Amino acid sequence: MRSHARLSMRLSQRHERWIYLTAAILFLSGLGWLIAHYFLAGPAEFGERHQVSEPWWMRVHGAAVMAFLMALGSLFPGHIVRAWKAKKNRRTGLLLLTLLALLIITGYGLYYVADEDLRPWLSLTHWGGGLVVVAGLLLHVVQGRKTRAKPRVTATHPAQSEGSDSVIAFPKPQRGPRRRG
């Protein structure tokens, strides 16, 4: 069985950039829509006037969602499973996954399900969660880097490392010459 020390939770630079880029586009397009919708639009003769850039922000946001969901899915087989088994960064990872699930559910609800009574609540929950998930991602990354920066202790006996987060290196059994007879 391979040890958790060899199976890193750290993402490759390309994978990290993919996550950060799609998350940044998602955040900025959502923020662009919020600004256009709440600060640039105004009253009109027959109700509210929508800002002309709102549909474009939503198109960019929708495309970024598709790319981000692929990036998120790519984290499960390696990063998430390995970290869970190694008991690393579970709290912030679980917080982040919970927030992302909330965004996925509310985004789906806004696009496909919401009636006019439910839409304001889903919208508020979605964009509020979108603002909070950025803090969750930053917290997860900072916490992960802190635990990675801790020096690892190599123990030769399990009793020396009880309750610690160390890598245990047991000595290999020595084989002597085989006796015949």
C-alpha positions as CSV (number, residue, x, y, z in Angstrom):
1,M,0.0,0.0,0.0
2,R,1.3,3.4,-0.9
3,S,1.8,5.9,2.0
4,H,0.0,9.2,2.1
5,A,3.4,11.0,2.1
6,R,4.0,10.0,-1.5
7,L,0.4,10.9,-2.6
8,S,0.5,14.6,-2.4
9,M,-2.7,16.7,-1.9
10,R,-0.9,19.6,-3.6
11,L,-2.3,20.4,-7.1
12,S,0.0,20.8,-10.1
13,Q,0.6,24.4,-11.1
14,R,-1.6,23.9,-14.2
15,H,-4.4,22.5,-12.2
16,E,-4.1,25.2,-9.6
17,R,-4.3,27.9,-12.3
18,W,-7.3,26.2,-13.9
19,I,-9.1,26.3,-10.5
20,Y,-8.1,29.9,-9.7
21,L,-8.8,31.2,-13.2
22,T,-12.3,29.7,-13.5
23,A,-13.1,30.8,-9.9
24,A,-11.9,34.3,-10.7
25,I,-14.0,34.6,-13.9
26,L,-17.0,33.2,-12.0
27,F,-16.5,35.7,-9.2
28,L,-15.9,38.7,-11.4
29,S,-18.8,37.9,-13.8
30,G,-21.1,37.5,-10.8
31,L,-19.9,40.7,-9.3
32,G,-20.3,42.4,-12.7
33,W,-23.9,41.3,-12.9
34,L,-24.5,42.5,-9.3
35,I,-23.1,45.9,-10.1
36,A,-25.0,46.2,-13.4
37,H,-28.3,44.9,-11.8
38,Y,-28.3,46.9,-8.5
39,F,-26.2,50.0,-9.3
40,L,-26.4,50.7,-13.0
41,A,-30.1,49.9,-13.7
42,G,-32.8,52.2,-12.8
43,P,-36.5,52.9,-13.0
44,A,-38.3,53.1,-16.3
45,E,-41.7,54.2,-17.4
46,F,-43.2,50.7,-17.1
47,G,-41.3,49.1,-14.2
48,E,-37.6,48.6,-13.8
49,R,-35.1,49.1,-16.6
50,H,-32.4,46.4,-16.8
51,Q,-28.8,47.4,-17.6
52,V,-27.8,46.4,-21.1
53,S,-24.7,44.4,-19.9
54,E,-26.7,42.1,-17.5
55,P,-27.2,39.3,-20.1
56,W,-23.6,39.4,-21.1
57,W,-22.4,39.0,-17.5
58,M,-24.8,36.0,-17.2
59,R,-23.4,34.5,-20.4
60,V,-19.8,34.8,-19.2
61,H,-20.9,33.5,-15.8
62,G,-22.7,30.5,-17.3
63,A,-19.6,29.6,-19.4
64,A,-17.3,29.9,-16.4
65,V,-19.7,27.7,-14.4
66,M,-19.2,24.9,-16.9
67,A,-15.4,25.2,-16.8
68,F,-15.4,25.4,-13.0
69,L,-17.6,22.4,-12.6
70,M,-15.1,20.4,-14.7
71,A,-12.3,21.7,-12.6
72,L,-14.2,20.9,-9.4
73,G,-14.9,17.4,-10.6
74,S,-11.3,16.8,-11.3
75,L,-10.4,17.4,-7.7
76,F,-12.4,14.5,-6.3
77,P,-10.4,11.5,-7.4
78,G,-7.0,12.9,-6.2
79,H,-7.0,16.0,-4.1
80,I,-10.2,15.5,-2.1
81,V,-10.0,11.7,-1.6
82,R,-6.3,11.8,-0.6
83,A,-6.8,14.8,1.8
84,W,-9.8,13.1,3.4
85,K,-7.9,9.8,3.9
86,A,-4.9,11.7,5.3
87,K,-7.2,13.8,7.6
88,K,-5.8,17.0,6.2
89,N,-7.7,20.3,6.0
90,R,-11.0,18.6,6.4
91,R,-12.9,21.5,8.0
92,T,-12.2,24.1,5.5
93,G,-12.5,21.6,2.6
94,L,-15.9,20.5,3.9
95,L,-16.9,24.2,4.3
96,L,-15.8,24.9,0.8
97,L,-17.7,21.9,-0.7
98,T,-20.8,22.8,1.3
99,L,-20.7,26.4,0.0
100,L,-20.1,25.2,-3.6
101,A,-23.0,22.7,-3.3
102,L,-25.2,25.6,-2.1
103,L,-24.1,27.7,-5.1
104,I,-24.7,24.8,-7.5
105,I,-28.2,24.2,-6.1
106,T,-29.3,27.8,-6.0
107,G,-27.8,28.5,-9.5
108,Y,-29.7,25.6,-10.9
109,G,-32.8,26.8,-9.1
110,L,-32.4,30.3,-10.6
111,Y,-31.9,29.0,-14.1
112,Y,-34.4,26.2,-14.3
113,V,-36.8,26.1,-11.4
114,A,-37.5,29.4,-9.7
115,D,-40.9,31.0,-9.9
116,E,-41.3,34.7,-9.2
117,D,-41.9,34.2,-5.5
118,L,-38.9,32.0,-4.9
119,R,-36.5,33.9,-7.2
120,P,-35.5,36.8,-4.9
121,W,-34.6,34.4,-2.1
122,L,-32.6,32.1,-4.4
123,S,-30.9,35.1,-5.9
124,L,-29.9,36.5,-2.5
125,T,-28.7,33.2,-1.3
126,H,-26.7,32.6,-4.5
127,W,-24.9,35.9,-4.7
128,G,-24.4,36.0,-0.9
129,G,-22.9,32.5,-1.1
130,G,-20.8,33.6,-4.0
131,L,-19.2,36.3,-2.0
132,V,-18.7,34.0,1.0
133,V,-17.1,31.1,-1.0
134,V,-14.2,33.4,-2.0
135,A,-13.4,33.7,1.7
136,G,-13.8,30.0,2.1
137,L,-11.4,29.3,-0.8
138,L,-8.8,31.7,0.6
139,L,-9.1,30.1,4.1
140,H,-8.8,26.6,2.6
141,V,-5.7,27.5,0.6
142,V,-4.0,29.3,3.6
143,Q,-4.8,26.5,6.0
144,G,-3.5,23.9,3.5
145,R,-0.2,25.8,3.0
146,K,0.2,26.1,6.8
147,T,-0.2,22.4,7.3
148,R,2.1,21.7,4.4
149,A,4.8,24.0,5.8
150,K,4.9,22.1,9.2
151,P,8.1,20.1,9.5
152,R,7.5,16.4,9.2
153,V,8.9,14.1,12.0
154,T,10.1,10.7,11.1
155,A,9.4,8.2,13.9
156,T,10.8,4.7,14.1
157,H,8.1,3.4,16.5
158,P,4.4,4.1,16.5
159,A,4.4,5.1,20.1
160,Q,6.7,8.0,19.3
161,S,4.2,9.6,17.0
162,E,0.8,9.0,18.7
163,G,-1.5,12.0,18.2
164,S,0.9,13.7,15.9
165,D,0.6,14.5,12.2
166,S,3.9,12.9,11.3
167,V,5.0,10.4,8.7
168,I,5.9,7.1,10.3
169,A,8.9,5.2,8.7
170,F,9.2,1.7,10.0
171,P,12.5,0.0,9.5
172,K,12.6,-2.7,6.8
173,P,13.0,-6.2,8.1
174,Q,16.5,-7.6,7.5
175,R,16.7,-10.9,5.8
176,G,19.6,-13.1,6.5
177,P,20.8,-16.0,4.4
178,R,18.3,-18.8,4.1
179,R,19.1,-22.0,5.9
180,R,18.5,-25.2,4.2
181,G,17.9,-28.3,6.0
